Amino acid sequence: MAIAFLFPGQGAQFVGMGKEIAETFPQAMGLYEKAGSIVGMDLAKICFDGPSDRLNSTAIAQPAILVSSLAILEAMKACLGPKTPCPSACAGLSLGEYTALHVAGLIDLEDCIQLVNVRAQAMEAAAQAMPGAMVSIIGLDLAKVEAICKQMAQGQVLQPANLNCPGQVVISGERSACERAQGLALQMGAIKAIRLEVSGAFHSPMMAPAAKTLSDALAKCRIKEPGQIQVVANKTGRYYRSSQEVRIGLVEQLTSPVLWQACMERLLGDGIDTFVEIGPGRVLTGLMRRIDRKARVYNVSDLAGLEALQTSGLEG
């Protein structure tokens, strides 16, 4: 059995996430408190009690999801003890890549929290300076989505941003271009074309100012060389081979498409047959079902997920 840990990105947040975990496991609550002191806000209160509009803001959602994912992992370790699965690889969707790099031992906890905080604030600032949008297109293949972007850009920014799974591509760009593409996608037979509740055009050139800010922060951050646990990069669908590749990959990730399907296919092709999604929500579990139905997928987002993992016989 070869295991990979998967970590969710922005959009997985919801009011109440991590609350029962933190109330049950002091280790988890301790992480919320530590992260809150680093970013200068009560992340536990926002995660547990909202309000939702505050939690959903990019500047708060990203550190909130990071700490919630790590808190759930701490609870998993406390619950399973020596039977905690040991992953061969980790991957995370967009923001989740930071969680993966920390769990794999490449970025220390405090540095990871600070980096995500810088990233989140820079992305929100870029979104406010250049308003954009994202649309999830379901039911069309990548070639058709690329054709839609080419036709509907009309001189504006518009491109695929997340290649999530077969038949699901998210596009990103200027709002009017996204609106035009949304309409054409439905005309071309898309099952759905849904405007996402995000503040900007993430994973597009409109995030270039945020990428510059993040690059400066990464230059000052210590990143260790990849070790026993491999991390597959969103930008390339390949494993990181050096700390410098990590710095480059995290910066380019902001303005380039996230190749999530390619990342999962890389892990599957290398013999990973069991995936554990750790963090709020079930987004990555759902995507894996569409990428490879034969893969074993466990979701650990709450106490029920922990209990199911306990009785699964899954061990490292």
Secondary structure, 3 states (H helix, E strand, C coil): CCEEEEECCCCCCCCCCCHHHHHHCHHHHHHHHHHHHHHCCCHHHHHHHCCHHHHCCHHHHHHHHHHHHHHHHHHHHHHHHHHCCCCCEEEECCCHHHHHHHHCCCCCHHHHHHHHHHHHHHHHHHHHHCCEEEEEEECCCHHHHHHHHHHHHCCCCEEEEEEEECCEEEEEEEHHHHHHHHHHHHHCCCCEEEECCCCCCCCCHHHHHHHHHHHHHHHCCCCCCCCCCEEECCCCCCECCCHHHHHHHHHHHCCCCECHHHHHHHHHHCCCCEEEEECCCCHHHHHHHHHCCCCEEEEECCHHHHHHHHCCCCCC
